[in-house]
Amino acid sequence: MSVTSRTRFVNPRLGTYFGIFASSLAGLVMLLLIFEELGTSDALLRWGMLLGPLVLYAAIGLCVPTQEPLEFFAAGRRVPAGYTGLGIGVATMGATGIVAMTGVFFLIGFDALCLMIGGLAGFVIMAVMLAPFFRKFGTFTVPSYLGRRFESKSVRLLSAALLAVPALLMLAAELRMGAFAAGWLSGQPQSLMIVMLVAALIVTVVLGGMRSLTWSGSAQAIAAVLALLVPVTIVAVMVTNFPLPQLTNGPLLRALMHSEAAQGLPIVDAPGLAFALPGEGVAHIAKRFSAPFGAIGPTAFVVATLTVMAGVASSPWLIPRVTMTPGVYETRKSLGWATVYFGLIMLTAAAVAVYMRDFLMDIVKSGPPTALPEWMRQLVDLGFAKVDAATAPLTYMSFGFARDAVLLSLPVAAGLPSVFVYFAATGIVAAALVGAGATASALGNVVAEDVVNGLSWEPLPRTGRVHIGRLAIAGAAVMGGLVALLAPTDPLRLLLWSLALSGSTFFPVIVLSIWWKRMNAFGAIAGMGCGFSVAVLTILAGEANILGLDGALAGILGLPAGAAGAVLASITTPGPSRSVLELVREIRIPGGEVIYDREMRLLRLKNRERG
């Protein structure tokens, strides 16, 4: 096996380029801070913070166009592990996870850990059982992999059709959450901001495909992480004199536990399958932060963890990202980095929740309603919070907070300059673009590769293939925008439904396709069909209160149904051909030439001989 120098694959100046971007972003924030002190109008500060980063993202995306299919669909397979992991870690739950999870931690405390644990477990499963072997196969989409693995165009087309549903749900969730932050920042209607975000997606991704997505998405992910970390780190220094909020909120939490007990905040015991996540709008604190299983029952906690784990591990918009690394070793490293970034984001979201409860504890201890501090009055004026002043003295249950505004409320509560609040909002927009870009690109690639050309194993000509890919990505972004406009559902519920559907539909089939040679095309069709159908029916029944089971827990029925359908259909139908068995054996050997690239090379030689 030939060995090629890493300098051929990895640009050694990437760190310099993104260092320049981070410096430009920091310079913009500093400049706006100066303008704020000089008395510049608030509207100018808001628009500057919103449009400035968008211009930088667009410049990066437009600077890396390509006409090569390998560059367009897989970024040339030369993206370093750290950047791949950064994109995967932020795109896993995107802005919806960052914003909504912060509010969920604040309102129901440790019960929200099921979503965090599920995401981390999903990365472990992906790194150990799926990603290295998918990277060895090397196809650009999950349907292409399944179709070639089972030598079935029916499997390819069915998986492409089923993939569109969770992908559009995820895309709509990200656009709605990004529009919430952009609308608050600009003062414009959220519908207009959805259109603006769709336009930003098209500009930053369409010309270069996955190549543009990788580098503009890396810049967006850096902006999102910085916007999340900087305000809470400043607050941590103010409160604890130590700039690590993820590690220094423990003493605050102990004081908070004593205060909640003294104030009589109840310890709630939820039924086993209860799954009462806070929704959009204002919600009251109804339980102690550290008391487990008050909003989410113990059985639902386990089921939610497994559902999120399966959805993340088999996510059709995350797995193709691993094919962009230079090799299988870098693929494993990229999942390690993704775990680090995702864990950092979730721990920071939990730290924001603890610090916000600590500020609230100061109000509860201070006495009568007339003692409300200025920052709480400001939050009420902004619509982020609500105070029941009729109760005296004030208790924790006297306060209601908008779930999706908790992240923006912390800089206000700490008395930081307004620019830091706007910086947090633009970070939400950046995270939304990361998640929406990953989903729109994956869905567009599926349309171009597996729908338009789904009845042929030979790819389209090089130029036409890229042009169709561009049109498909733009169409996917527009479709996601239409879903976000026409179905105004809670983004967190859209995210959880998306993970439940993708896990139920694809997780059993992808795992068995690698680790069970006997599985055939009939099993793949039955597994995907059963898992998807049962998950959809469970979600609908949950929304109609028929089963007494929340739709977000659809994996409790969808995952077993998908696995059972795949196994039963495979063992009752003829076994796979010898060539398929040899293909599975080769997939399990991560080293060596990428299977898809070898097939394309042999096809080019064959066509050349014909010519």
Secondary structure, DSSP 8 states (H G I E B T S, - for coil): -----GGGTS-TTHHHHHHHHHHHHHHHHHHHHHHHHTT--HHHHHHHHHHHHHHHHHHHHHT-----HHHHHHGGG---HHHHHHHHHHHTTHHHHHHHHHHHHHHHGGGGHHHHHHHHHHHHHIIIIIHHHHHHH--SSHHHHHHHHTT-HHHHHHHHHHHHHHHHHHHHHHHHHHHHHHHHHH---HHHHHHHHHHHHHHHHTTTTHHHHHHHHHHHHHHHHHHHHHHHHHHHHHHHS-S-HHHH-HHHHHHHHHHHHHTT-------TT-B----SSEEE--S-SS-SSSSB-HHHHHHHHHHHHHHHHT-TTTGGGGGGSSSHHHHHHHHHHHHHHHHHHHHHHHHHHHHHHHHHHHHHHH-SGGG--HHHHHHHHHTSEEE-TTSSS--GGGEEEEGGGHHHHHHHHTT--HHHHHHHHHHHHHHHHHHHHHHHHHHHHHIIIIITTTT-SS---HHHHHHHHHHHHHHHHHHHHHHHHH----HHHHHHHHHHHHHHHHHHHHHHHHH-TT--HHHHHHHHHHHHHHHHHHHHHHHTTSSS--GGGTHHHHHHHHHHHHHHHHHTS----HHHHHHHHHHT--SSS-HHHHHHHHHHHHHHHH-
